[in-house]
């Protein structure tokens, strides 16, 4: 993410995978071989928070290893940042306590975290910042020890630093599956020498990092990472110049932070999708979202940010979308010096954190029958409103018969249709760009009955409309429409009522997924 100058200091997360990891000998070393989708987390702050006395409890309130909890929720990979010489005086003050980062993002800290992840069967990404401190679009500060180096000396320094860290990992039997050469390099690295003002120099430095990775671990995939993953023009400009100068990389990584963009995730996921699809095709590269995050105070919104991001990446054609990493899910603003608000925990007691439902999106993605394609399926995003996010409304008069209110099947809110006079109304979503195949729709409903017609439906999918009547019941009942054969890449699904005065239905937890 691009707002992390003094804001991010502890990162890396681990992951649980639905597939088995196979282990093979590479020379005399053991390495993880995995080709499945990566559900990841950056856990750089984890060890430092532990050392400061922070603890984590699981969903049942029991004290537990925070990395193990993440693995239990579907995380199968971790991302670990590494600085060149993090200074001992690089610190924050909170309540009179000094927080240092020495030993958490240097070579020894990365090795310790990588061992921890490996012991839990997780895959590893190493993120080289080529700085003594955080690197992002606004902060690409050359390491102090390299400040007077010539262009040639900087190339050598990049190679040696990369080789040194990779070699230390290899000596301990750890061969990262991915290695980032540079972090959020929108403006380049190691300013001013590696600025995008001179792509020839910048590319030379990045290629030295690439070469060092491959010299130690040829199977590791090198990742080139930019922020602002919805900005296609930025990515085309940057990578056109990079590749025209002979740039070498295996994967293009992006950051996706609707919170920092100041927009709801559902308004910009299409832009993320367009960019990933375009750069995967244009440059024939795999793509990943290596950083995503959501507001800790809105875990439902964060859940669907993660859910939709995973869906977008998995939908990149030809299997070129290979993973999604959440940035610092184990953190919380109450225990961080700068109050970073995009963790995925809540504070249940002083210095005791519990992961929120946000991270359930990873487990749901790997364990459910299919990814839920519904936006705002539980009607929680906006609270009580007549215009629930993600949903459209048709009415024969106006849409005041369509609204959300308190009293959901799970969560706080539900969709309702009701009016004191006769009405007709439908609440629906239209999905395009679907992969053809068989889909299922589900929803929990209640109804007072008395309708001329009241139904859950799916139509415009290339076949005859499918629907089922909403039964008269005061208890939540789940409806299901199966075998929806999409043949035209789209579908409309929703709820339709042709009602007499005071007829009502309630709807919650809508699902639409590919089998």
N, C-alpha and C positions, 0 to 999 in steps of 0.2 A: 504494500500500500504506500501511497505517496505522502502521507502525513505522519512520518514516523521518526523525525529527527531525534528528539529526546523522548519519544513516545513509545518506542518499542525497544525493549531491551532484553527480553527473555523469550525465546521462541523455539518451538519444535514439537511436533505431535506425532503420535504413533497411530498405527492402524491395524484393524483386524480384517482379514481377507476371507472371502467366501470360498475361494479356491485354495487348494493345498499348495504350499511352497515346496518346490523341489530343490534339493541341494546337490550341487555337482562340484567336483574338484576342478580348480583352475590352477594348473601347475600343482603346487603343494598346498594351495589355499582353498578354503571352503567359501563358496559364494552363493547368494540367493538368486535363483532364476525364476522370474515371474513375468507373466505377460498379461495378467488381469488388470482391470481398471483400478486405479489407485484412489482410495478414499483416505485423504491425508490430513495431517495437522502440523503446523509449525509450533514447536514446543520450547523455544529458546528461553522463555522465562520460567519454565517449570522448576528446574533445579534451584535457581536463585530464590524463588518464592518459598520452596521447601526449606532452604537454609535460613530464611527470614521467619520461619515458624508457621507458614501457611499450611493447612491441611485440607484434604478433600474427602467428602463422604459420597457413597454411591446412592442410587435411587432409593434405597431403603434406609438411608441415614447411617450406614456403617462406614467407619474409617477405612480407606482403601488407597492403594497406589493410584495417583491421578492418571498415569499412563495406562494402567490396566483398565481403569474405568472407560477411558477412551476406546481401548481395544474392544471392550465389551459392547460398545455402541457402534461398532462397525469400522473403526479406523484401522487401516492396515499399513499405513506409511507415516513416516515422520520427516520433517524438513528442519535442517540444522544450519544456522548461519555461522560464518567464520570470518573474523577480522584479522588484520595483519598483526598489529601490536596494540591491543586495547590498553589504553593507559590506566595506571592505577589511580589517577585522580579524576577519572571519568565517572562521575557519580551524581546522584540526586539526594536531596534531603527531604525526609518525610517525618514529621513529628520528632525532629531532632535526631533521627537515625540516619546514618550514612549508608547509602546503597551503592555498592560498586559492581561493576560488571566484569572485573578481572577474573579470569578463570571460567567464565561461562560461555564466551564466544571466541576464545582462542583455540589453538590446536588441541590442547589437552581437554578443554571443555567439550569440544565437538567429539573427540574420541570417546569420552565417558558417556555422552548422550547416545552416540551411535551403538556402543556396546549394550546399553540399557535397552534400546529398541531391538537390537538383534536378539537379545535374550528372550524377548517376547514374540519373536518370529515376525518382526515388522521389517518393511523395506525402508531404505534410507535415501534421502536427497540431501546433498551438501550444497550450501549457497555461499559462494565466495563474493564478498563485498568489495575487495581490493581497496580497503580503507581501514583506519583504526577505529572508526565509528560507523554508525548506520549510513548506508548509501541509498539514496532515492533520487527522484528527478531534481529535487532542489538541493541535494547534498551529495556530491561526488568528490569527497575530499581525499587528496592523495595521502598515502601513509607518510607520517612524519619522517621515517627513516629513508624514504625514497624522494624526499622533497627536492633534492638537488640533482637527481639522476637525469642523464641524457635520455633521448629516445631509445637508443640501443640498450642502455642500462635498465630502463623501465621494462622493456620486453623481457630481459633476462630475469628481472625481479619477479615479474608476473609468473613466468615459467617456474622459477625455483620455489616460490611460495606455494603455488598450486601443487607441484610435484611433492613437496615436503609433506603437506597435509594428506594428500592422497596416499603417499607411501607409508605414512604412519598408520593410517587406517588399514592398508593392505597387510602390514606386518601383524595386525591383530585380526586378520581374516575377514575384514570388512571391505567390500567392494560396492560402493553406492550404486544404486540403479540409475540415479540421475545426479548430475552435477551442474549447478548453475554457475556460469562464468559471467559474473556481474549481476547486480541487483537493481531492478527498475532503471534501466539504462537509457531512458528517454533522452537525456542530455549527454550521454556518454559515461565514461568512468575516469577517475583520476584527473580531475580538472587541474590545470587547463590543457595538459598534454593530450588527454584522451577525450576531449570534447567532441561533440558531433560537428563542430566547426571544421574538423579535419578527419573525415571518415577513413582516410588511408592509415593514419596513426592509430585511430581507435580500433580498426579492424586488425591491425598488426598485434595489438595488445591482447585482444580477445582470442585471436588464433593461437597465440602462445599459451594461453590458458587451456584451450582446446587440446593442443598437442601434449601438454603435460598430463592432462586427464587420461588421454588415450595411451600414453607411454606406460602408465601404471595399470590402468584398467580399461582395456579396449572395449569391453562390453557396456561400460557406463555410457548413458546417453547424456550428451551435453545440451543444456537448456539455455536459451537466450531470452531474457525476461524484460518486458516493458510494463509500465503502469498504464492505466486508462484503457482497459481491454475492450471498451466499446468504440474506440476512436480508430476506425478503419484507415482513414487518411494518414494518421500518424504512423500506423504500422506499415503501410505500403511505402511511405516516404523513407522510414528508417531501414527497413529490410531491403528495399530496392538498392539503397546505397551500400549497405553492408555486403550484400551478395555481389554487387558490381565491383567491389573492392576485394573479392576473393574470400569473403567471410565463410567460416565453417561452423556449423551447428547441426544438431539432430532434432531438437524440439523447440518450438516457440512457446514461451510461457507468458501469461498475462495476469494482471491484477484486476479484480472486479469488486468495487466497493460502492454500492448504491448509496450508502450512508454519507460518504465523503462527496459523492457526486450530487447529493441533495435531491435525489429522485427515488421514488419507490422502485423496488426491483422489477416489478411487472411492467414498468414503463420502458425499461432499457435492456431487458434480457434479449429482445429481438435484435438490438444493435450488437450485443455480445455475440449472439449466434451468427449474425451476418459476418462479423469480423473473423471469428474462428473458422467458419466455413471457407471464407475467401482466402485467408492466409494459408490454411492447410492445402487448398487446391493450388493456389498461385505459386507457392514455394515448395510444394510436395513435401511438407513436414508434418510431423505429429504436433498436436497442440495440447496445452494443459492450462487450467486456471490454478496457478501456484499460490495465489493469495485471494481469499474471499473472507468477508466478515459482515456481521450484522449487529445491530444495537442490542446490548445485553438486557436492556429494559423491555424489549419486545421480542421474547423468544419465539413466539409464533411466527412473526414476520421473518425472523432469522432462519427458522426452520424452512420456510418456503423459499427464502433466498438461496439456501443451500440446495434444496430439492430441485428448484428450477435450474440452478447452475449445473448441477450434475446432469440433468436431462439435456441441457444445451450441449454440454461437452460430449455426452454419449451419442448425441444425434449427429455429430460431425461425420460426414460420409466416409466410407471405406475404413471405419475403425480408427481414424486418425485422432480422435479425442480420447486421451488416455488417463486423465485424472483431475481431481479437485482437492486443493488443500485449504483448510481453514487456518487463518492466522491467529495464533495464541488463544485457542478456545478455553484453556485452563485458567485464564486471567479474569480479574474483576477490578473495576475502577477503585474499589475501596482499599485494595492492597497494593496498588501501583502508584509510584511517585507522581506520575502526571495524570492519573485518573483516566487512563485509556479505556474507552467505553465499549469496545467491540469484542469483548470476550464472550464466552458462552456459559457463564456460571452465575449463580446468585449467592450472596453471603447469608448463610443460615445461622451463624454465630460469629463472634469476633475472630477473624482470620480462619474461619472454616467455610469452605466453598462447596457448592454442589452444582454439578452440570445441569443446565436447563434442558427443556425439550428440544432446543435448537439442534443439538447433536444427534437426536433421534433420526434426523434426515439421512444420516449416513447408514445407520442400521436398517432403516426402512428401504433404502435404495438397494442394499445387498440381499435383503431377506424377503421382500414382498414379491408377489407374483409379477408385478410390473410397476414401473414408476408412475405415480399418480400425476396426470397431466392437468388436473384442475387447479386453477388459480384461486386462492382464498377459499378452499373447500369447506372449512369450518366456520366461515363468516366471522372470523375473529379480527380481521385486519383493521376495520374501521369502527368497531363498536356498533352502537345503535345508529342506523342510517337508512335512508331510502335509496342510496346508491352504493351498494357494496362493491368494493374493488374487485375487478376482474370479471364481473357479471354485467350482462346487458338485460334490458327490460323492454318488452312490448306490451302495450295496453290499449284497449279500445277507447279510453278516455285520457287518463293520466296515470302515472305510476304510483299513486299513493296507496294502492292495495298491495304493493310490494315493498318490504322493509325487513331489516334485521332488528332483533330485540333480544333481551336477556332470556336465558333458559334453554341452553343448548343441550344436545345429547351428550357431548363432551366439550369441554371448554365453556365459555361464558355465553356465547351468542348462537342464534339460529336464524334461518330465513323464515319469514312468515308471509302468507297471502291472506288478507282479510279486508273487508270493507262493510260498512253498514248499509250499503246499497248494492244491487247486482253489479258484477264486474267481470271482465275478462283480462287476464294478465299472464305473461310468461316471463320466467327468469332463466337466462341461458348463457352459454359460452359457445363460441365458434373456434374450433381448432383447425389450423391449416398446417401444411408441411408434415403431415403424419406419414409414417411408414405404413404402407398397405399391409393389411393382415387382420387378425381377429382381435377384437377389443371387448372389454367388459365395463359396464357402468353399475355403480352401487350408490345407495344413499340411505340414510336413516330418516324416517318420516313419521308424522302423526297427522290425524285429520278428524274434524268434527262431522264430516259427511254432508250430505244434502246437495252436492254439486250436480250440475248438468254433466260436467266432465272434469275430471281431475287426474292428471297422469304425469309420470316421469317418462321422458322420451329421448330418442336419438334419431336424427334424420340427416339427409344430405350427405351420406357417407358412400354413395354409389349403389345403394340398395333401397329396398322398401323400408319406410319408417318403422322403427321398433318402439313400442311403448308398453307400459304397464300401469294399471289403475292404482291410485293411491288409496289404500283401504281406510275405512272408518275405524280409528283406534286412538285411545288416549295414552297408549304405551308406545314408546319408540320401537319401530319395526323397520328392519332393513329390507329394501327392495333391490333386486338385481336384474339386469338385462345382460344376457350372455350372447356369445356368438355374433357380435356385431362385425360384419365382414367389410372393412374399409377397403375400397378399391380405387378411390379417386383422391386419396391423400388429405381428406378433410372430414369433419363431422361437426354437427351442431347437437348439443345435448342440454337438457334443461327440464323445467317443470311448468306445466300449463294448467290453468284452471279457468273453467267457464262456470261462474259461481252465482248463486242467489245471495241475497242480503245476509250478512253475518256468517257465511261459510268461511272456514279457515283450514289452512294446512300449515305444518311446520316441517322444515327440512334442515338437515345438518350432515356434516362429514361425507361430502360427495366424492366419489372416486370415478375416474375414467382412465383406464390403463390398457396397454397392449399386452396380450397374453404371452 
